[in-house]
Amino acid sequence: MGEMMVNDELRPTTAAETASYIEHQTTALYDLANRARLDFLAYLIDMARMEAASQASQINRTRVR
């Protein structure tokens, strides 16, 4: 909906879309770090994922009001 094409890829354009995009990307990075047994790095990436999810949720709740 609010996405635009950049270098043949769909990119988020709103804060909520950006937070959701970051959540998705950090999930993949977490999996990579976890499989490589980079425990502390996986932990930090997971913290970023949770914060992105929280931000997306907060923005979406605010928008509904």
Buried (B, 14 or more C-beta within 10 A) or exposed (E): EEEEEEEEEEEBEEBBBBBBBBBEBBBEBBEEBBEEEBEEBBEBBBEBBEBBBEBBBEBEEEEEE
